[in-house]
Amino acid sequence: MTTHEKSSGEHLGRTVLVTGAGGGIGGDYVAAFAAAGANVVATDVAGAADAGLALADEVSSAGAGKVVFVTADVTSDADWETVVATAGAEFGGIDALVNNAAIYQGLGTKSHLTELTTESWDRVLTVNVRGTWQAIKAVTPAMRARGGGRIVNISSTVARMGAPGFAHYVASKAAVDGLTRAAARELGADAITVNGVAPGLVSDAASRTLNTGDYIAAAAKGRALGREMTPGDLVGAVMWLASPSSGFVTGQTVVVDGGGVFT
């Protein structure tokens, strides 16, 4: 039995919360957890609500785990109260959190760090870092009530590479790595593990909006595995870190990029 198969089976009947789940990679996480028998609370901002609701209906009708979509902004404490209350009412609590919500596709045109505005810097750091912290803070009481839990923060290899053009995004993901370690230290006594997954450049709609085809091809060529990365390449690592099998792993950020960056 592979690690992926084992962790998938372990999700049967568990409750997983996925942020930034209105589509894209977040939608893939939702579908994978539900297919493994987990009940999923999927959240995203109002602009992604239609897609999120459609995904919830589609996945739930497949006869695996049930998916409930909640419109929520990760930077709103009031929204977090609603999300946690919904998870409790629908499924009895929260076993795992996948902190996927972040500003990425919305970064716009690449800009030298001297050309970034204070407003754009604050916007990215607020969502990507403060929103991640607010999510952890919100779910911790529910996880304590369950006797423990799993938190998976989505980082990025740009925090190690220092990719040019998006200094605010790079800084935000480096901060997420630090927050992962700090939270792991503080929540270990509650049997809550906190880990991260750092994807390389994924060949999806968001990345193609921000990068040229030549840039994506060059990233693929630089990997030990020598191919473009798909959203599905992330699913196994995320599911394992959110599963009981990873119970003695905490404070780590796992790079998933086909061997482009070694740590």
N, C-alpha and C positions, 0 to 999 in steps of 0.2 A: 504493500500500500504506500503510495507516495504521500509526502507531507501535505500536498494540496488536497488530496482525497481525504486524509485524516482530518484536517482542519475543517473541511467542508461538512463532513458528517457531524462534527462536534457543534455545529451551529444550529442543529435541529431544536426548535422550540425556544431559542434565545432571542433577545430583543436587541437589535442593532440600530443605532441612530446614525444617519449619514447626512452631513451638511453639503450644500452645493450640489444637490441631487436632482436638479431640474433637467438635466441632460448631460451630454458629454461623458467624461470619465466617471463623474458622480453617478450617473445613470447606470453605468456598467457595474459599479460596486453594488448598487441597490439590487439589480437583477441577479448578480452572483450570490449575494447573501440570501435572497428569497429563494433561489433555486436550491440552496443548501438547506432549506427548511427554516430559516430564521424569519422572524417577524421584523419588519423594518419601518422605522419612522424616518421619512425622507423630508428634508427641508430645503427651501431655497427662497430667494427674494420674490416679490410679487411679479416681476417681469418674467420669471420662469415658471409661474404657477400653472399655466395651461399645460406645458410640457410635463411638469411634475405630476399633475393629476392624471394625465394620460398614461404616463409610465406606471403609476400606482395601479390604475385599473388593469392595464395590460399584464403586469407581473402577477397581481393577485388572482386574475382569472386563469392563470396557468396552473393553478392548483397546488402551488408550493407554499412558501410562507406568505403571509399577508403583508401588504404595504399600505401605509397611511401617509399621505402627503400633508404637510403643514407649511403654510406660507410664513416665513420668518426671516428676519434680518439678524445675522449673527452678532451684530453690534448693539442689539436692543435687549436689555434685561427683561423688559416686559414680554417680548416675543419668546425669550428663553423660558420664562415661567409657563407660557402656553405650551411650548414643545414638551417640556418635562411632564407637565400635567397630562398631556395627551398620551404620552408613552405609558404613564401610570394607569390611566383610565382604560386604554386599549389593550395593553399587554402586561400590566402589572409592574413595570419598572424598566430599567435600562441595564443591559449587560455590557455593551460595547458602544463606543463612539468613534466614528471616522470623521476627523476634522478636515474635510475636503474643500470647504468654501474658501475662495480667495479671488482677488482681482488678478486675472491673467490676460484673457482675451481683450479685456477692456483697457489694457495698458496703452494701446494706441501706438503711434509711431515711435520708433526707438529714438531716444534723445540722450545727448551727452549729459553727464551729471550736472554740469554747470548751466544747462538749459532747462532742467526740471523746475517746475514751480513748487512753491511751498504747499499749495493746495493739493497738487497731485501726489506729492510725497506723503502728506498727512492722510489722504484718502487711502492709499495703498497700505500704509502701516496700520491704519485703524482697522481695516477689514482683515488683513492677513495676519496680524499679530494680536491686536486687542480682541478681535473676534474669536481667535483660537483660544485665548485665555478665558474669555467669557463663556465659551462652550464648556471648557474643562470645569470652570467654577460652577456652572449650572448643573452639570450631571453628577458631580461628586457626591452630593447627599443621596441621590437615588442609587448610586453604585455602592455606597456604604451600607445602605439598607439591604442590598443584595448580598453583602458579605464580600464585595470586591468587584472588579471590572477590568475592562481593557480600553485604553485610549490610544488611537493611532492618528498622529498628526501628519499631514501630507506636506513635505518640504520640497526641495528641489536640488539637483546637482549644481545649479548656478551658485548656490551658497559656497561651494567649494571651488568652482571655476572662475567666479567673478565675471560672468558673461557681460559684455559691454552693451550699453544702450538702455538698460533697465536697472539703474543703481538702486532705485527705491524697492523694486521687486527682489533683487538680490539681498538687500539688507533685511527685508521682511522675512525671507526664508532662513537666513542666518539666525535671526531672532527666534524663529520657530524652533530651530535646532536647540538653542539655548533654553528656551521655555520647556522643551521636552525633557531635558536633563533635570531642570529645577523641579518640574512637576513630579518626575519619577522619584526624586529624593523625598519630596513632601508627602506623596500619596502612597508610598510603599507600605507604610504601617497600616493602611486601610485595605491592603491586598489589591490595590489598583495599580496596574502597570501602565506606563506611558512610553510609547515608542514612536518613531517616525519612519516614514518611507520617503526616500528622495528619488523621484523619477528623473531620468534623463529627458532629452527633448522627444516628446511624443509626436508622432506624425498623425495629427488629428486636425479638425477644423480650426481650433483655437490657435495651434502653432502655425498653421499655414496662413492664418490671418496676419501674424506678427513677423513671420520669417519667410525668406525666399525658398524656392525649391532647392536651389544650390546649397543654401545653408543647411537645410534638413538632410540633404544627401551627404554633405561633408561630415555631419555629425554621425550619420550611420557608418560611413567609411572608417571613422576613427574608433569604432567599437571593436572589442575583441570578437564579438559575434557577427559584426559586419553587416547589419541590416537595420532598417528603420524600426523604431519602437512603436508598438500599438498599445491602445488602452488596456487590452486584455493582458498584456505582459505584467501589469501591476497587480492584477486581481489576487494571484496566489499569495504574494507577500502580505498584502493588506489583510486578507482573510486569516492567514496564519497568526499574525500579530494580534488580531481581534479574537482569537480562539483560546480555549483553555490550554492547548498544547504549548503556548508561548508563556506560560505562567511564571517562569523563572528568568524571563528576558525583560529588562526594563532600562530606560534611559538611553536606548540605542536608536540610531537612525540608519536604516538599511538602504543602501544605494541599489536601485534597480534601473540599470541603464545598459545592459549588455556588455559590460566591461569597458565603458568609456572612461570612467573615473574609478580609481582604486583607492580605498581608504584603510 
